[in-house]
Amino acid sequence: MGIVEEAHNVRVLGSGQQVIVLAHGFGTDQSVWKHLVPHLVDDYRVIMYDNMGAGTTNPDYFDFERYSTLEGYAYDLLAILEESKVESCIFVGHSVSGMIGAIASITRPDLFTKLVLIAASPRYLNEANYYGGFEQEELEQLFEAIRSNYKAWCCGFAPLAVGGDMDSVAVQEFSRTLFNMRPDIALCVAQTIFQCDLRHIIGLVTTPCHILQSAKDLAVPVVVTEFLHQNLGGESIVEVMSSDGHLPQLSSPDIVIPVLLRHIRHDIAV
């Protein structure tokens, strides 16, 4: 295993010809894909990894300057693909990793045959002609809550993000991976994500995109999926699922896994 693969806890399962890369969102790690992976390993070579800053990675490797933009994560993804000798893949990115995959595909479109984006957003802040879901004041309160009492913030944020009560398995799982992050790293990652604005570059994405979204998601309003659909540079398709919450592959696997498999296996109908 190479240095990059070791740092990101890269795991390779299955032995199919086609490669699928699974990339997780903020506050989780590759365990978020546990309901999907069993359905893929017979037909695909599945590559999973942890974004730098996840609780499963070495905090000493986290470079606050590098990860002040999403490009830092996109370069990590390209390094992982290079070290794993991947020549082309289907990329499944949840939340921020959807946008990380989009950035990487602009740099190296040859590496990506398809992007499957789950709950992805190019911008979370509202603007005069754009609804991202948050006002700047709300984000400042969120950052301050992380700063002042990280554990308390995790306990409050997890059920809101997942869309369930504290007793649900999905909420407990997200609480666990969220709390595994070092608080100062979690703050840095949250600021990078929630303050990002990638609207100016999504037109450069030419890889076909399958945009999947919960009908109800605290972090990403459904209108964002339509914005992506209209502004991406290549072909795209949108499916709004009857799931609730920002981590539907964890909280509503019965609904989401069949949809994901359909989009992984089938291309956009021309």
C-alpha positions as CSV (number, residue, x, y, z in Angstrom):
1,M,0.0,0.0,0.0
2,G,1.3,3.5,-0.9
3,I,1.7,6.5,1.4
4,V,-1.5,8.2,0.1
5,E,-3.6,5.0,0.3
6,E,-2.4,4.4,3.9
7,A,-3.1,8.0,5.0
8,H,-6.6,7.8,3.7
9,N,-7.3,4.2,4.9
10,V,-8.0,3.1,1.3
11,R,-9.9,-0.2,1.1
12,V,-10.4,-2.2,-2.1
13,L,-13.1,-4.9,-2.2
14,G,-14.5,-7.0,-5.0
15,S,-12.8,-7.9,-8.3
16,G,-14.9,-6.7,-11.2
17,Q,-13.5,-4.9,-14.2
18,Q,-15.3,-1.7,-13.6
19,V,-14.1,0.4,-10.7
20,I,-16.5,2.2,-8.3
21,V,-15.1,4.9,-5.9
22,L,-17.2,5.7,-2.8
23,A,-16.5,9.0,-1.1
24,H,-18.2,10.1,2.1
25,G,-19.4,13.5,3.3
26,F,-18.7,15.8,6.4
27,G,-18.7,14.1,9.8
28,T,-18.7,10.5,8.4
29,D,-16.1,8.1,7.1
30,Q,-16.3,5.1,4.7
31,S,-18.5,3.2,7.1
32,V,-21.4,5.3,5.8
33,W,-21.5,3.0,2.8
34,K,-22.0,-0.2,4.7
35,H,-25.5,-0.9,3.3
36,L,-24.4,-0.3,-0.3
37,V,-21.1,-2.2,-0.5
38,P,-22.6,-5.8,-0.3
39,H,-24.6,-5.1,-3.4
40,L,-21.5,-4.0,-5.4
41,V,-18.7,-6.4,-4.5
42,D,-19.8,-9.2,-6.9
43,D,-19.8,-7.0,-10.0
44,Y,-17.3,-4.2,-9.3
45,R,-13.9,-3.4,-7.8
46,V,-15.0,-1.1,-5.0
47,I,-12.6,1.6,-3.7
48,M,-13.4,3.4,-0.4
49,Y,-11.3,5.9,1.4
50,D,-11.6,8.5,4.2
51,N,-11.3,12.2,3.6
52,M,-8.4,13.8,5.5
53,G,-9.8,15.1,8.8
54,A,-12.2,12.3,9.3
55,G,-11.9,10.8,12.8
56,T,-10.3,7.6,11.3
57,T,-7.4,9.6,9.8
58,N,-4.3,10.8,11.5
59,P,-4.9,14.4,12.6
60,D,-1.2,15.2,12.2
61,Y,-1.7,14.8,8.5
62,F,-4.4,17.5,8.4
63,D,-3.0,20.6,6.7
64,F,-5.3,23.6,7.6
65,E,-4.1,25.6,4.7
66,R,-4.5,22.8,2.1
67,Y,-8.0,22.0,3.3
68,S,-9.2,25.6,3.4
69,T,-10.5,24.9,-0.1
70,L,-12.2,21.9,-1.6
71,E,-9.4,21.7,-4.2
72,G,-7.1,20.2,-1.5
73,Y,-9.5,17.2,-1.2
74,A,-9.8,16.9,-5.0
75,Y,-6.0,16.6,-5.3
76,D,-6.2,13.9,-2.6
77,L,-8.8,12.0,-4.7
78,L,-6.6,12.2,-7.8
79,A,-3.6,11.0,-5.9
80,I,-5.6,8.0,-4.6
81,L,-6.7,7.1,-8.1
82,E,-3.2,7.4,-9.4
83,E,-1.7,5.3,-6.6
84,S,-4.4,2.7,-7.0
85,K,-3.7,2.7,-10.8
86,V,-7.3,3.5,-11.7
87,E,-7.7,4.4,-15.3
88,S,-11.5,5.1,-15.2
89,C,-14.2,4.9,-12.5
90,I,-17.8,5.5,-11.6
91,F,-17.5,8.0,-8.7
92,V,-20.2,8.1,-6.0
93,G,-19.8,11.2,-3.8
94,H,-22.0,12.0,-0.8
95,S,-22.5,15.6,0.2
96,V,-19.2,17.6,0.0
97,S,-17.5,14.7,-1.8
98,G,-20.0,15.1,-4.7
99,M,-18.4,18.5,-5.3
100,I,-14.9,17.2,-4.6
101,G,-15.5,14.6,-7.4
102,A,-16.8,17.3,-9.7
103,I,-13.6,19.4,-9.2
104,A,-11.4,16.3,-9.8
105,S,-13.4,15.5,-13.0
106,I,-12.6,19.0,-14.4
107,T,-8.9,18.4,-14.0
108,R,-8.9,14.7,-15.2
109,P,-12.2,14.0,-17.1
110,D,-10.6,10.8,-18.5
111,L,-10.7,9.2,-15.1
112,F,-14.4,9.5,-14.6
113,T,-17.1,7.8,-16.6
114,K,-19.9,9.0,-14.4
115,L,-20.5,11.0,-11.2
116,V,-23.3,10.0,-8.9
117,L,-23.9,12.9,-6.5
118,I,-25.9,12.4,-3.3
119,A,-27.1,15.5,-1.5
120,A,-24.4,17.7,-3.1
121,S,-24.4,21.5,-3.2
122,P,-22.2,24.0,-4.9
123,R,-23.1,26.7,-2.4
124,Y,-24.9,26.7,1.0
125,L,-25.3,30.4,1.4
126,N,-28.4,32.2,0.1
127,E,-28.0,35.1,-2.3
128,A,-30.3,37.5,-4.1
129,N,-31.0,35.0,-7.0
130,Y,-29.9,31.8,-5.3
131,Y,-31.3,29.7,-2.5
132,G,-28.7,27.5,-0.8
133,G,-30.6,27.1,2.5
134,F,-28.5,29.2,4.9
135,E,-28.0,32.9,5.9
136,Q,-24.5,34.0,6.9
137,E,-25.7,34.7,10.5
138,E,-26.9,31.0,10.8
139,L,-23.5,29.8,9.7
140,E,-21.7,32.0,12.2
141,Q,-23.9,30.6,14.9
142,L,-23.1,27.1,13.7
143,F,-19.3,27.8,13.8
144,E,-19.6,29.3,17.2
145,A,-21.5,26.3,18.5
146,I,-18.7,24.0,17.2
147,R,-16.1,26.2,18.9
148,S,-17.7,26.5,22.3
149,N,-18.9,23.0,23.0
150,Y,-18.2,20.4,20.2
151,K,-19.8,17.4,22.0
152,A,-23.0,19.4,22.6
153,W,-23.1,20.6,19.0
154,C,-22.6,17.0,17.7
155,C,-25.5,15.8,19.9
156,G,-27.8,18.5,18.5
157,F,-26.6,18.5,14.9
158,A,-26.7,14.7,14.3
159,P,-30.5,14.2,14.6
160,L,-31.2,17.4,12.6
161,A,-28.9,16.3,9.7
162,V,-30.1,12.6,9.7
163,G,-33.7,13.6,10.2
164,G,-34.4,11.2,13.0
165,D,-34.6,11.1,16.8
166,M,-31.5,10.4,19.0
167,D,-32.5,6.8,19.5
168,S,-32.3,5.9,15.8
169,V,-29.4,3.7,14.7
170,A,-28.5,6.1,11.9
171,V,-28.4,9.1,14.3
172,Q,-26.2,7.2,16.7
173,E,-23.9,6.2,13.9
174,F,-23.5,9.7,12.6
175,S,-23.0,11.0,16.1
176,R,-20.2,8.5,16.6
177,T,-18.3,9.4,13.4
178,L,-18.9,13.2,13.9
179,F,-17.6,13.1,17.5
180,N,-14.5,11.1,16.3
181,M,-13.3,14.3,14.5
182,R,-10.9,16.5,16.4
183,P,-12.9,19.7,17.2
184,D,-10.5,22.2,15.6
185,I,-10.4,20.1,12.4
186,A,-14.2,19.7,12.4
187,L,-14.5,23.5,12.6
188,C,-12.0,24.0,9.7
189,V,-13.8,21.4,7.5
190,A,-17.3,22.9,8.3
191,Q,-16.1,26.4,7.4
192,T,-14.5,25.2,4.1
193,I,-17.7,23.4,3.1
194,F,-20.3,25.9,4.2
195,Q,-18.5,29.0,2.9
196,C,-17.6,27.4,-0.5
197,D,-19.0,28.7,-3.8
198,L,-18.5,26.5,-6.8
199,R,-21.2,27.8,-9.0
200,H,-18.6,29.4,-11.3
201,I,-17.0,26.1,-12.1
202,I,-19.8,23.5,-12.4
203,G,-20.2,24.5,-16.0
204,L,-16.8,23.0,-16.6
205,V,-18.0,19.5,-15.5
206,T,-18.5,17.5,-18.6
207,T,-18.7,14.0,-17.0
208,P,-22.4,12.7,-16.9
209,C,-23.9,13.4,-13.5
210,H,-26.7,11.6,-11.7
211,I,-28.0,13.9,-9.0
212,L,-29.8,12.2,-6.2
213,Q,-31.5,14.0,-3.3
214,S,-33.8,13.4,-0.3
215,A,-37.2,15.1,-0.6
216,K,-36.4,16.7,2.8
217,D,-32.8,17.6,3.7
218,L,-31.8,20.2,6.3
219,A,-28.5,21.0,4.6
220,V,-29.5,21.0,0.9
221,P,-32.8,22.2,-0.4
222,V,-34.3,20.4,-3.4
223,V,-34.0,23.5,-5.6
224,V,-30.2,23.1,-5.4
225,T,-30.5,19.9,-7.4
226,E,-32.3,21.8,-10.2
227,F,-29.6,24.5,-10.2
228,L,-27.0,21.8,-10.6
229,H,-29.0,20.1,-13.4
230,Q,-29.4,23.3,-15.3
231,N,-25.8,24.5,-14.9
232,L,-23.5,21.5,-15.2
233,G,-21.6,21.4,-18.4
234,G,-22.4,17.8,-19.4
235,E,-25.5,15.6,-19.4
236,S,-27.3,15.2,-16.0
237,I,-30.3,13.6,-14.5
238,V,-32.1,14.4,-11.2
239,E,-34.0,12.0,-9.0
240,V,-35.6,13.2,-5.8
241,M,-36.0,10.3,-3.4
242,S,-38.8,9.8,-0.9
243,S,-36.2,9.7,1.9
244,D,-35.7,12.3,4.7
245,G,-32.4,13.7,5.8
246,H,-28.8,14.4,4.6
247,L,-27.5,10.9,5.0
248,P,-30.2,8.8,3.3
249,Q,-27.9,5.9,2.4
250,L,-27.5,5.4,6.2
251,S,-31.0,6.4,7.5
252,S,-33.2,5.0,4.6
253,P,-31.3,2.2,2.9
254,D,-34.4,0.4,1.8
255,I,-35.4,3.4,-0.3
256,V,-32.0,4.7,-1.3
257,I,-29.9,1.6,-2.1
258,P,-32.1,0.4,-5.0
259,V,-32.1,4.0,-6.5
260,L,-28.3,4.2,-6.1
261,L,-27.8,0.8,-7.8
262,R,-30.0,1.8,-10.7
263,H,-28.0,5.0,-11.3
264,I,-24.7,3.2,-10.9
265,R,-25.7,0.5,-13.4
266,H,-27.6,2.5,-16.0
267,D,-26.4,5.5,-18.0
268,I,-28.5,8.6,-18.7
269,A,-31.0,7.8,-21.4
270,V,-30.3,9.9,-24.5
